[in-house]
Amino acid sequence: MNAFERFANEARERSRSASDALKYACHNWAIHLSRAPHPWDDTLNHIFQAFWNNHIIPWLEMEWCSKGLRSCLVVLSEGQKFVKVCVSTI
């Protein structure tokens, strides 16, 4: 239990010390990607897959600590809507 508390405290501290630009990007990435031209080209598809495969957990940590679980679920739900249309394989 102590390890979890330490992890949670460290995550909160990282989210507090993050720049406003990073917080904005974490909260609004799905909105901006939804405005990208459809269908996505290979470059955007590759970038999104790299984000999803390598950075979704740190994103979840940052968003959860700064905006809460409900915000994470809303952003992921919005992302899921357009990913179904734009990304062939995840």
N, C-alpha and C positions, 0 to 999 in steps of 0.2 A: 504494500500500500504506500509506503514511503517513496518508493521509486516512481509510482504514478503521480503522487503529489508533486514531487520534484520536477517531473516532466511537464506537468500542467503549469506549474509556476514559471518554468523556463519558457514555455510556449507563450504564455501571457506576456512575459517580459519582451520576447522577440516581437510580438505583435504591437506592443506599445512603442517600441523603439523604431518600428518600420516607418519609412517616409510616407508622406501623404500620397505621393505618386504610386507607390507600391500598394497601398491600401486601396486606392482608386482602381488600379489594374486588377487586383484580386476580386474586387466586388463587381466590376463591370465587363470582364472579358467576354462573357457570353453575349451581352448586348452588342458589343462591337463586332464579334464574329458573325452574329446573325445578320449584320448589314453588309457582309462581304458578298461579292458577286457569286451567284449560283450557276452552275455547279462549281465547286472549289477546284482550283488547278492543283497539280501535283505538289507544288511547293507548299501551299497552304495546308493541304492534306497532310503532308509530311511534318510540318511544324506542329500542327494540332496533335497528331499522333505522338510526337516526341513529348509534348507537354503532358498529354494524358498518361503516357507510360512512365515518365520520369519525374513529374512535378505535381501530380494531382494530390498526393498526400501532404506535401508542404503547403499547397494552396488551401487544402481543407483545414489544416491547422491554423493558418493565418486568418482565414475567413471566419472560422468558428470562434477564435479568440477575439476578433475585432467586431464581428456582427452577430454571432450566435448561430446555433444549429439551424434555426428556421431559415436564416439567410442562405446558408449552404444548400439547403434543400431547394429553395427557390431558384438559385443560380444554376444548380445542377439540372433541375427540371427544365429551365429555359434552354440550357445547353443541349439537353437531350432532344428537344424538339427539332432544332435545326441540324444536329449531327445526323439524325436519321435520314435527312434529305441530302446532306452535303458530303458525308464521309462514307466511303464504300466499305472499309474494313477497319475495325478498332480492336 
